[in-house]
């Protein structure tokens, strides 16, 4: 039971807002010690996993492209484009992106979009430009909020689309795990049951985006 | 065969360039941080487990001691960007779309040539290829020097800062947790707290998935524990629930937890850094209102659909 101390370290560290990297290392140390490992053993196990997980950090190779395009006016161009579309609102645009992200993930194309690839260069600036026009100007806090909506919408679209695809990691994990209990399932039998939740996710998040639009329009009407 | 090592070589080259640019700006903390990451990408397989552990320790020290800071003056002024945007027009979108389109095409295409490409890594390989193509087209069409893209890349990388390796660090912590048997300990605790009714068991299963995912930052880590503790013995064996529904929707209940936790750094904290939000929990705040109702829906769906 003492190994659970590592979880307490994580929770306390995040709550007290220590540097997360320090918190993670401290938790690894506490967990390892509680399990009877020595410091060198713990550091080696951590290092081995760190090396094997390098692929997680590969996504940053897109930054030189994003940086180049931003320096040449990508965000400004996105704003100009949305300025000419009359019916475009932040909520409608994000709901459209949500649907697209869910659909792409549902056919297994999870890496096609994402925070570095699409949200920072395209989705966030377009949503921000639309919201700016709806509300007749945004303050810094509202600007932050719209950007956060863009990132959140990407996450919701990914999480509640990907499990419809047959060969995604979580479906394969479920299948493999149940096999150990002697229960054999076809991937298709699992992925169809991801559809009701996918629809519910679109309705709930879409409703919140619709309310965002109403809030922006009210502010625009007052100003 | 072309595989992940090629992509690591490319990523290492970018990190090395960021280290040199930081060195030039006399930001030594950043130079050391990106330099160590370049070393990890290039030589991670040759420096041994302890070597990698010490490398991670050094990265944590640089971040924890607050030795990293942003550069100044690299950003192109807004008026200049306006002029450039007007001059280049929609070609900017076309270049931005090169990366997702190449990732899409490569994912299918590379699998046709398993002798030449590591098929398992088709998406990551084609993502890297897409970056190179986009850079080539971009530099040619925009008439920019290659150094411009590296300097702008370094500017964005510095603004993300140490958060860039947060997901990789959490994955490593997960490995230590597994080694120490944290999952089994949580499973024992949960089994002691389950109410004795069908709805109570479904509720404990759904909430447990979400809560344990919040703690671990990953539904994949929570899933085997909850299935072993409640899913198989109670929901499937005792109450005769449909295993496909119990497991598929149970996993999605876990995903609701992912929306709520800073432990899922790559989804929740990294984008906040990437979008330069002042509130590091800003993305999570926007997700609470979707995650909680959806968790309720998932629990009800399991109750209704798995036990007809």
HADDOCK unambig.tbl for C-alpha pairs under 7 A between the chains (distance, minus, plus):
assign (segid A and resid 1 and name CA) (segid B and resid 185 and name CA) 5.71 0.50 0.50
assign (segid A and resid 3 and name CA) (segid B and resid 180 and name CA) 6.65 0.50 0.50
assign (segid A and resid 3 and name CA) (segid B and resid 182 and name CA) 5.91 0.50 0.50
assign (segid A and resid 4 and name CA) (segid B and resid 182 and name CA) 6.24 0.50 0.50
assign (segid A and resid 19 and name CA) (segid B and resid 64 and name CA) 5.91 0.50 0.50
assign (segid A and resid 21 and name CA) (segid B and resid 60 and name CA) 5.67 0.50 0.50
assign (segid A and resid 21 and name CA) (segid B and resid 166 and name CA) 6.63 0.50 0.50
assign (segid A and resid 22 and name CA) (segid B and resid 60 and name CA) 6.04 0.50 0.50
assign (segid A and resid 22 and name CA) (segid B and resid 64 and name CA) 6.02 0.50 0.50
assign (segid A and resid 24 and name CA) (segid B and resid 170 and name CA) 6.88 0.50 0.50
assign (segid A and resid 24 and name CA) (segid B and resid 173 and name CA) 6.66 0.50 0.50
assign (segid A and resid 28 and name CA) (segid B and resid 173 and name CA) 5.80 0.50 0.50
assign (segid A and resid 28 and name CA) (segid B and resid 176 and name CA) 6.20 0.50 0.50
assign (segid A and resid 31 and name CA) (segid B and resid 177 and name CA) 6.87 0.50 0.50
assign (segid A and resid 31 and name CA) (segid B and resid 180 and name CA) 6.67 0.50 0.50
assign (segid A and resid 32 and name CA) (segid B and resid 176 and name CA) 6.85 0.50 0.50
assign (segid A and resid 32 and name CA) (segid B and resid 180 and name CA) 6.25 0.50 0.50
assign (segid A and resid 35 and name CA) (segid B and resid 180 and name CA) 5.31 0.50 0.50
assign (segid A and resid 43 and name CA) (segid B and resid 50 and name CA) 6.24 0.50 0.50
assign (segid A and resid 43 and name CA) (segid B and resid 53 and name CA) 4.92 0.50 0.50
assign (segid A and resid 44 and name CA) (segid B and resid 49 and name CA) 4.79 0.50 0.50
assign (segid A and resid 44 and name CA) (segid B and resid 50 and name CA) 4.30 0.50 0.50
assign (segid A and resid 44 and name CA) (segid B and resid 53 and name CA) 5.41 0.50 0.50
assign (segid A and resid 45 and name CA) (segid B and resid 49 and name CA) 6.86 0.50 0.50
assign (segid A and resid 45 and name CA) (segid B and resid 176 and name CA) 6.66 0.50 0.50
assign (segid A and resid 46 and name CA) (segid B and resid 53 and name CA) 5.79 0.50 0.50
assign (segid A and resid 46 and name CA) (segid B and resid 172 and name CA) 5.55 0.50 0.50
assign (segid A and resid 46 and name CA) (segid B and resid 173 and name CA) 6.78 0.50 0.50
assign (segid A and resid 46 and name CA) (segid B and resid 176 and name CA) 6.45 0.50 0.50
assign (segid A and resid 47 and name CA) (segid B and resid 49 and name CA) 5.08 0.50 0.50
assign (segid A and resid 47 and name CA) (segid B and resid 50 and name CA) 6.05 0.50 0.50
assign (segid A and resid 47 and name CA) (segid B and resid 52 and name CA) 4.32 0.50 0.50
assign (segid A and resid 47 and name CA) (segid B and resid 53 and name CA) 3.56 0.50 0.50
assign (segid A and resid 47 and name CA) (segid B and resid 56 and name CA) 6.74 0.50 0.50
assign (segid A and resid 48 and name CA) (segid B and resid 49 and name CA) 4.69 0.50 0.50
assign (segid A and resid 48 and name CA) (segid B and resid 52 and name CA) 6.55 0.50 0.50
assign (segid A and resid 49 and name CA) (segid B and resid 172 and name CA) 4.77 0.50 0.50
assign (segid A and resid 49 and name CA) (segid B and resid 175 and name CA) 6.28 0.50 0.50
assign (segid A and resid 50 and name CA) (segid B and resid 168 and name CA) 6.37 0.50 0.50
assign (segid A and resid 50 and name CA) (segid B and resid 169 and name CA) 6.49 0.50 0.50
assign (segid A and resid 50 and name CA) (segid B and resid 172 and name CA) 5.14 0.50 0.50
assign (segid A and resid 51 and name CA) (segid B and resid 44 and name CA) 5.97 0.50 0.50
assign (segid A and resid 51 and name CA) (segid B and resid 52 and name CA) 6.57 0.50 0.50
assign (segid A and resid 53 and name CA) (segid B and resid 168 and name CA) 5.77 0.50 0.50
assign (segid A and resid 53 and name CA) (segid B and resid 171 and name CA) 6.69 0.50 0.50
assign (segid A and resid 54 and name CA) (segid B and resid 168 and name CA) 6.61 0.50 0.50
assign (segid A and resid 56 and name CA) (segid B and resid 167 and name CA) 6.89 0.50 0.50
assign (segid A and resid 56 and name CA) (segid B and resid 168 and name CA) 5.85 0.50 0.50
assign (segid A and resid 57 and name CA) (segid B and resid 165 and name CA) 6.53 0.50 0.50
assign (segid A and resid 57 and name CA) (segid B and resid 168 and name CA) 6.59 0.50 0.50
assign (segid A and resid 58 and name CA) (segid B and resid 11 and name CA) 6.37 0.50 0.50
assign (segid A and resid 61 and name CA) (segid B and resid 11 and name CA) 5.74 0.50 0.50
assign (segid A and resid 61 and name CA) (segid B and resid 128 and name CA) 6.97 0.50 0.50
assign (segid A and resid 62 and name CA) (segid B and resid 131 and name CA) 5.88 0.50 0.50
assign (segid A and resid 63 and name CA) (segid B and resid 153 and name CA) 4.87 0.50 0.50
assign (segid A and resid 63 and name CA) (segid B and resid 156 and name CA) 6.80 0.50 0.50
assign (segid A and resid 64 and name CA) (segid B and resid 149 and name CA) 4.89 0.50 0.50
assign (segid A and resid 64 and name CA) (segid B and resid 150 and name CA) 5.44 0.50 0.50
assign (segid A and resid 64 and name CA) (segid B and resid 152 and name CA) 6.23 0.50 0.50
assign (segid A and resid 64 and name CA) (segid B and resid 153 and name CA) 3.98 0.50 0.50
assign (segid A and resid 65 and name CA) (segid B and resid 131 and name CA) 6.70 0.50 0.50
assign (segid A and resid 65 and name CA) (segid B and resid 134 and name CA) 6.75 0.50 0.50
assign (segid A and resid 65 and name CA) (segid B and resid 135 and name CA) 5.85 0.50 0.50
assign (segid A and resid 65 and name CA) (segid B and resid 149 and name CA) 6.52 0.50 0.50
assign (segid A and resid 67 and name CA) (segid B and resid 149 and name CA) 6.13 0.50 0.50
assign (segid A and resid 67 and name CA) (segid B and resid 152 and name CA) 4.55 0.50 0.50
assign (segid A and resid 67 and name CA) (segid B and resid 153 and name CA) 5.07 0.50 0.50
assign (segid A and resid 67 and name CA) (segid B and resid 156 and name CA) 6.79 0.50 0.50
assign (segid A and resid 68 and name CA) (segid B and resid 148 and name CA) 6.75 0.50 0.50
assign (segid A and resid 68 and name CA) (segid B and resid 149 and name CA) 4.68 0.50 0.50
assign (segid A and resid 68 and name CA) (segid B and resid 152 and name CA) 6.05 0.50 0.50
assign (segid A and resid 69 and name CA) (segid B and resid 92 and name CA) 6.46 0.50 0.50
assign (segid A and resid 71 and name CA) (segid B and resid 76 and name CA) 5.84 0.50 0.50
assign (segid A and resid 71 and name CA) (segid B and resid 81 and name CA) 6.36 0.50 0.50
assign (segid A and resid 72 and name CA) (segid B and resid 81 and name CA) 5.71 0.50 0.50
assign (segid A and resid 72 and name CA) (segid B and resid 84 and name CA) 5.49 0.50 0.50
assign (segid A and resid 72 and name CA) (segid B and resid 85 and name CA) 6.16 0.50 0.50
assign (segid A and resid 73 and name CA) (segid B and resid 81 and name CA) 4.54 0.50 0.50
assign (segid A and resid 73 and name CA) (segid B and resid 82 and name CA) 6.06 0.50 0.50
assign (segid A and resid 73 and name CA) (segid B and resid 84 and name CA) 5.74 0.50 0.50
assign (segid A and resid 73 and name CA) (segid B and resid 85 and name CA) 4.32 0.50 0.50
assign (segid A and resid 74 and name CA) (segid B and resid 85 and name CA) 6.49 0.50 0.50
assign (segid A and resid 74 and name CA) (segid B and resid 92 and name CA) 5.85 0.50 0.50
assign (segid A and resid 76 and name CA) (segid B and resid 82 and name CA) 6.05 0.50 0.50
assign (segid A and resid 76 and name CA) (segid B and resid 85 and name CA) 6.24 0.50 0.50
assign (segid A and resid 77 and name CA) (segid B and resid 85 and name CA) 5.37 0.50 0.50
assign (segid A and resid 77 and name CA) (segid B and resid 89 and name CA) 6.73 0.50 0.50
assign (segid A and resid 109 and name CA) (segid B and resid 104 and name CA) 6.93 0.50 0.50
assign (segid A and resid 112 and name CA) (segid B and resid 100 and name CA) 4.57 0.50 0.50
assign (segid A and resid 112 and name CA) (segid B and resid 103 and name CA) 6.10 0.50 0.50
assign (segid A and resid 112 and name CA) (segid B and resid 104 and name CA) 6.38 0.50 0.50
assign (segid A and resid 113 and name CA) (segid B and resid 100 and name CA) 6.58 0.50 0.50
assign (segid A and resid 115 and name CA) (segid B and resid 271 and name CA) 6.06 0.50 0.50
assign (segid A and resid 120 and name CA) (segid B and resid 275 and name CA) 6.25 0.50 0.50
assign (segid A and resid 144 and name CA) (segid B and resid 277 and name CA) 5.97 0.50 0.50
assign (segid A and resid 148 and name CA) (segid B and resid 282 and name CA) 5.93 0.50 0.50
assign (segid A and resid 148 and name CA) (segid B and resid 283 and name CA) 4.74 0.50 0.50
assign (segid A and resid 148 and name CA) (segid B and resid 286 and name CA) 6.60 0.50 0.50
assign (segid A and resid 149 and name CA) (segid B and resid 283 and name CA) 6.91 0.50 0.50
assign (segid A and resid 149 and name CA) (segid B and resid 286 and name CA) 6.04 0.50 0.50
assign (segid A and resid 151 and name CA) (segid B and resid 271 and name CA) 6.55 0.50 0.50
assign (segid A and resid 151 and name CA) (segid B and resid 283 and name CA) 6.46 0.50 0.50
assign (segid A and resid 152 and name CA) (segid B and resid 283 and name CA) 5.70 0.50 0.50
assign (segid A and resid 152 and name CA) (segid B and resid 286 and name CA) 6.36 0.50 0.50
assign (segid A and resid 152 and name CA) (segid B and resid 287 and name CA) 5.91 0.50 0.50
assign (segid A and resid 155 and name CA) (segid B and resid 267 and name CA) 6.65 0.50 0.50
assign (segid A and resid 159 and name CA) (segid B and resid 255 and name CA) 6.52 0.50 0.50
assign (segid A and resid 170 and name CA) (segid B and resid 220 and name CA) 6.97 0.50 0.50
assign (segid A and resid 174 and name CA) (segid B and resid 247 and name CA) 6.70 0.50 0.50
assign (segid A and resid 189 and name CA) (segid B and resid 244 and name CA) 6.28 0.50 0.50
assign (segid A and resid 190 and name CA) (segid B and resid 244 and name CA) 5.15 0.50 0.50
assign (segid A and resid 190 and name CA) (segid B and resid 248 and name CA) 5.52 0.50 0.50
assign (segid A and resid 193 and name CA) (segid B and resid 245 and name CA) 6.04 0.50 0.50
assign (segid A and resid 193 and name CA) (segid B and resid 248 and name CA) 6.09 0.50 0.50
assign (segid A and resid 193 and name CA) (segid B and resid 249 and name CA) 6.71 0.50 0.50
assign (segid A and resid 194 and name CA) (segid B and resid 248 and name CA) 6.29 0.50 0.50
assign (segid A and resid 194 and name CA) (segid B and resid 249 and name CA) 6.44 0.50 0.50
assign (segid A and resid 197 and name CA) (segid B and resid 298 and name CA) 6.69 0.50 0.50
assign (segid A and resid 200 and name CA) (segid B and resid 294 and name CA) 6.98 0.50 0.50
assign (segid A and resid 201 and name CA) (segid B and resid 294 and name CA) 6.42 0.50 0.50
assign (segid A and resid 204 and name CA) (segid B and resid 290 and name CA) 6.16 0.50 0.50
assign (segid A and resid 205 and name CA) (segid B and resid 290 and name CA) 5.65 0.50 0.50
